[in-house]
Amino acid sequence: MTRSINKQNINTFRDDFNKSDIYRLTRNALTRSELKKVAMDWDRFSSINHNFSNTISNELPATNQNTTGRCWIFAALNLLRIKVARKFKLEKFELSQSYIYFWDKFEKANFFLENIMETANEPLESRIVSYLNNDPLQDGGQWHMFTNLIEKYGIVPKDIYPEQEACFNSNEMKYILTYKLREDGIVLREMIANCINKDQLQKEKEKMMNEIFRMLSIHMGTPPTSFNWEFQDKDKKFHSYRDLTPQSFLKQHVKCNVEDYICLVHSPREVITPFNKTYTIQYLGNVIEGREIKYVNVEIEELKNAAKKSIQHDDPVWFGCDVGKKFHRDLGIMDFNLYDYNLVYDTKFKMTKEMRMRSGESMMTHAMLFTGVNIVDDKPVKWKVENSWGEEKGNKGYFIMTDNWFDEYMFEVAIEKKYLPKSILEIEQQKPITLPPWDPLGSLA
């Protein structure tokens, strides 16, 4: 074939297509039906069920993040709410996702302005400044971003700080805040170009952050600094706790020590991210002077073993994955062989996980919670997943991830140190290798 497409090429392609009864039959199906309905492998689908050999105790009703990208917050709070529910014998309970969301937006605004000042000598159109300006207040996040927020601001129950309109659809609020921040960033860059001293810069930034706080409060209401918490447990026993703060609530009733958790990732890019090394991402974070976001890159079996061990000890696991791939949203099934695209198109889709990461085909896009695993001959076969898309999807909001899907589209787990071997704990102490901001390991769930 020549560099350009000619009429002879097209005639040949058309003839090849029309000669095949299978191609025409598949065309007839797909011009009237969704691809996933045609491509689903019935034998594979019919072999998957919602039975698991190991599940955690005190599973709670699924939550709903609505049309926002707060999955990482929901998954982390879903993990912590189990601690509270077990302590107080609660059948229904949620921690305030909007409380963490407010402070995340506020801290990300400050994080952005500080990074804009740090890169003020770069051209406005440079790759790094363009990256910072692209989406400074996106909804997504990672485990260490969550722990930075609760260490600084604590946690409150959902009935103390409930959802607002911006939590059902965040687009309008994000748009206006992003507009303002980009404007503020240009002002700070111009001040630096005019050699304004650091004290004046910080005073100007303080005014900007005051405006951001005001705008957030107008949309979401000002977060509480103290509150009274009252509720009935499943035995109808009344409880009342007075004069709590978000920090005292976290310390007394949630009892989460963020230092106990380590993030493991699986990035099989041998040249870029060799295994058994620790990594961090430049300009990734939300809280200035918060804990560094870092991961230990290990073989996929290490992620499985750690997650399996945690669940077997009744502790759920926060994780990040590429949820949109080989996935049936309504049925809540994630399975690498669920769709037979090779059969539909008479071609081969052969990219490895490494190829998908390096080409931009796959990266972490969503965070959820492992609450169960099915083990056969000491090997995981499938995983039970608590999602945050309400109770209508899957099995009342709980999904299935087969182990072959885990291999291909799982990227990160947050695991308590007590479930990890000494070798990984030693690697975690290494000074992390810094990857550029656009590395796929820096993608936000």
NORMOZI-V648871 format. One record per residue. N is the residue number from 1. RES is the residue in three letters. SS is DSSP state (H for helix, E for strand, - for the rest). PSI is psi as a letter, one per 20 degrees, with the letter a starting at -180 (none if undefined). Layout:
N/RES/SS/PSI
N/RES/SS/PSI
//
This chain:
1/MET/-/p
2/THR/-/r
3/ARG/-/h
4/SER/-/q
5/ILE/-/p
6/ASN/-/r
7/LYS/H/h
8/GLN/H/g
9/ASN/H/g
10/ILE/H/g
11/ASN/H/h
12/THR/H/g
13/PHE/H/g
14/ARG/H/g
15/ASP/H/g
16/ASP/H/g
17/PHE/H/g
18/ASN/H/h
19/LYS/-/i
20/SER/-/o
21/ASP/H/h
22/ILE/H/g
23/TYR/H/g
24/ARG/H/h
25/LEU/H/g
26/THR/H/h
27/ARG/H/g
28/ASN/H/h
29/ALA/H/g
30/LEU/H/h
31/THR/-/i
32/ARG/-/i
33/SER/-/r
34/GLU/-/q
35/LEU/H/g
36/LYS/H/h
37/LYS/H/h
38/VAL/H/h
39/ALA/H/i
40/MET/E/p
41/ASP/-/o
42/TRP/H/g
43/ASP/H/g
44/ARG/H/g
45/PHE/H/g
46/SER/H/i
47/SER/-/i
48/ILE/-/p
49/ASN/-/r
50/HIS/-/k
51/ASN/-/p
52/PHE/-/q
53/SER/-/h
54/ASN/E/p
55/THR/E/q
56/ILE/-/q
57/SER/-/r
58/ASN/-/l
59/GLU/-/q
60/LEU/-/r
61/PRO/-/q
62/ALA/-/q
63/THR/-/r
64/ASN/E/o
65/GLN/-/i
66/ASN/-/b
67/THR/E/l
68/THR/-/r
69/GLY/-/l
70/ARG/-/k
71/CYS/H/h
72/TRP/H/h
73/ILE/H/g
74/PHE/H/g
75/ALA/H/g
76/ALA/H/g
77/LEU/H/h
78/ASN/H/h
79/LEU/H/g
80/LEU/H/h
81/ARG/H/h
82/ILE/H/h
83/LYS/H/g
84/VAL/H/g
85/ALA/H/h
86/ARG/H/g
87/LYS/H/g
88/PHE/H/j
89/LYS/-/l
90/LEU/-/p
91/GLU/-/h
92/LYS/-/p
93/PHE/-/q
94/GLU/-/q
95/LEU/E/q
96/SER/-/o
97/GLN/H/h
98/SER/H/h
99/TYR/H/g
100/ILE/H/h
101/TYR/H/g
102/PHE/H/g
103/TRP/H/h
104/ASP/H/g
105/LYS/H/g
106/PHE/H/g
107/GLU/H/h
108/LYS/H/h
109/ALA/H/g
110/ASN/H/g
111/PHE/H/g
112/PHE/H/g
113/LEU/H/h
114/GLU/H/g
115/ASN/H/h
116/ILE/H/g
117/MET/H/h
118/GLU/H/h
119/THR/-/k
120/ALA/-/h
121/ASN/-/i
122/GLU/-/q
123/PRO/-/q
124/LEU/-/h
125/GLU/-/j
126/SER/-/r
127/ARG/H/g
128/ILE/H/g
129/VAL/H/h
130/SER/H/h
131/TYR/H/g
132/LEU/H/h
133/ASN/H/i
134/ASN/H/g
135/ASP/-/m
136/PRO/-/h
137/LEU/-/k
138/GLN/-/q
139/ASP/-/h
140/GLY/-/r
141/GLY/-/a
142/GLN/-/r
143/TRP/H/g
144/HIS/H/h
145/MET/H/h
146/PHE/H/g
147/THR/H/h
148/ASN/H/h
149/LEU/H/g
150/ILE/H/h
151/GLU/H/h
152/LYS/H/h
153/TYR/H/i
154/GLY/-/a
155/ILE/-/q
156/VAL/-/q
157/PRO/E/q
158/LYS/-/h
159/ASP/-/i
160/ILE/-/h
161/TYR/-/n
162/PRO/-/r
163/GLU/-/q
164/GLN/-/r
165/GLU/H/h
166/ALA/H/i
167/CYS/H/i
168/PHE/H/h
169/ASN/E/o
170/SER/-/i
171/ASN/H/g
172/GLU/H/g
173/MET/H/g
174/LYS/H/h
175/TYR/H/g
176/ILE/H/h
177/LEU/H/g
178/THR/H/g
179/TYR/H/g
180/LYS/H/g
181/LEU/H/g
182/ARG/H/h
183/GLU/H/g
184/ASP/H/h
185/GLY/H/g
186/ILE/H/g
187/VAL/H/g
188/LEU/H/h
189/ARG/H/g
190/GLU/H/h
191/MET/H/g
192/ILE/H/h
193/ALA/H/h
194/ASN/-/j
195/CYS/-/k
196/ILE/-/p
197/ASN/-/r
198/LYS/H/h
199/ASP/H/g
200/GLN/H/h
201/LEU/H/g
202/GLN/H/h
203/LYS/H/h
204/GLU/H/g
205/LYS/H/h
206/GLU/H/h
207/LYS/H/g
208/MET/H/g
209/MET/H/h
210/ASN/H/g
211/GLU/H/g
212/ILE/H/g
213/PHE/H/g
214/ARG/H/g
215/MET/H/g
216/LEU/H/g
217/SER/H/h
218/ILE/H/h
219/HIS/H/h
220/MET/H/i
221/GLY/-/q
222/THR/-/p
223/PRO/-/q
224/PRO/-/q
225/THR/-/h
226/SER/-/q
227/PHE/E/r
228/ASN/E/p
229/TRP/E/o
230/GLU/E/p
231/PHE/E/r
232/GLN/E/p
233/ASP/-/a
234/LYS/-/i
235/ASP/-/j
236/LYS/-/j
237/LYS/-/p
238/PHE/E/p
239/HIS/E/q
240/SER/E/p
241/TYR/E/p
242/ARG/E/q
243/ASP/E/l
244/LEU/E/q
245/THR/-/r
246/PRO/H/h
247/GLN/H/g
248/SER/H/h
249/PHE/H/g
250/LEU/H/g
251/LYS/H/g
252/GLN/H/h
253/HIS/H/h
254/VAL/H/g
255/LYS/-/l
256/CYS/-/o
257/ASN/-/o
258/VAL/H/h
259/GLU/H/i
260/ASP/H/i
261/TYR/E/q
262/ILE/E/q
263/CYS/E/p
264/LEU/E/p
265/VAL/E/q
266/HIS/-/o
267/SER/-/n
268/PRO/-/l
269/ARG/-/n
270/GLU/-/h
271/VAL/-/h
272/ILE/-/g
273/THR/-/m
274/PRO/-/q
275/PHE/-/r
276/ASN/-/k
277/LYS/E/r
278/THR/E/p
279/TYR/E/q
280/THR/E/r
281/ILE/E/p
282/GLN/-/p
283/TYR/-/k
284/LEU/-/p
285/GLY/-/a
286/ASN/-/h
287/VAL/-/o
288/ILE/-/p
289/GLU/-/j
290/GLY/-/a
291/ARG/-/q
292/GLU/-/p
293/ILE/-/o
294/LYS/E/q
295/TYR/E/q
296/VAL/E/p
297/ASN/E/p
298/VAL/-/r
299/GLU/-/q
300/ILE/H/h
301/GLU/H/h
302/GLU/H/h
303/LEU/H/g
304/LYS/H/g
305/ASN/H/g
306/ALA/H/g
307/ALA/H/g
308/LYS/H/g
309/LYS/H/g
310/SER/H/g
311/ILE/H/g
312/GLN/H/h
313/HIS/-/j
314/ASP/-/k
315/ASP/-/p
316/PRO/-/r
317/VAL/E/p
318/TRP/E/p
319/PHE/E/q
320/GLY/E/p
321/CYS/E/r
322/ASP/-/n
323/VAL/-/h
324/GLY/-/i
325/LYS/-/p
326/LYS/-/l
327/PHE/E/p
328/HIS/E/o
329/ARG/-/g
330/ASP/-/g
331/LEU/-/i
332/GLY/-/l
333/ILE/E/p
334/MET/E/o
335/ASP/-/p
336/PHE/-/h
337/ASN/-/j
338/LEU/-/h
339/TYR/E/p
340/ASP/-/m
341/TYR/H/h
342/ASN/H/g
343/LEU/H/g
344/VAL/H/g
345/TYR/H/i
346/ASP/-/l
347/THR/-/r
348/LYS/-/p
349/PHE/-/o
350/LYS/-/j
351/MET/-/p
352/THR/-/r
353/LYS/H/g
354/GLU/H/g
355/MET/H/g
356/ARG/H/g
357/MET/H/g
358/ARG/H/h
359/SER/H/i
360/GLY/-/j
361/GLU/-/h
362/SER/-/p
363/MET/-/r
364/MET/-/p
365/THR/-/i
366/HIS/E/q
367/ALA/E/q
368/MET/E/a
369/LEU/E/p
370/PHE/E/p
371/THR/E/j
372/GLY/E/r
373/VAL/E/q
374/ASN/E/o
375/ILE/E/p
376/VAL/E/p
377/ASP/-/l
378/ASP/-/j
379/LYS/E/p
380/PRO/E/p
381/VAL/E/h
382/LYS/E/r
383/TRP/E/q
384/LYS/E/p
385/VAL/E/p
386/GLU/E/o
387/ASN/-/r
388/SER/-/l
389/TRP/E/k
390/GLY/-/a
391/GLU/-/i
392/GLU/-/h
393/LYS/-/q
394/GLY/-/b
395/ASN/E/n
396/LYS/-/l
397/GLY/-/i
398/TYR/E/p
399/PHE/E/r
400/ILE/E/p
401/MET/E/o
402/THR/E/q
403/ASP/H/h
404/ASN/H/h
405/TRP/H/h
406/PHE/H/g
407/ASP/H/g
408/GLU/H/h
409/TYR/H/j
410/MET/E/p
411/PHE/E/h
412/GLU/E/q
413/VAL/E/q
414/ALA/E/o
415/ILE/E/p
416/GLU/E/q
417/LYS/H/h
418/LYS/H/i
419/TYR/H/j
420/LEU/-/q
421/PRO/-/q
422/LYS/H/h
423/SER/H/g
424/ILE/H/h
425/LEU/H/h
426/GLU/H/h
427/ILE/H/h
428/GLU/H/h
429/GLN/-/i
430/GLN/-/q
431/LYS/-/p
432/PRO/-/q
433/ILE/E/p
434/THR/E/p
435/LEU/E/q
436/PRO/-/q
437/PRO/-/h
438/TRP/-/j
439/ASP/-/q
440/PRO/H/h
441/LEU/H/i
442/GLY/H/j
443/SER/-/q
444/LEU/-/p
445/ALA/-/none
//
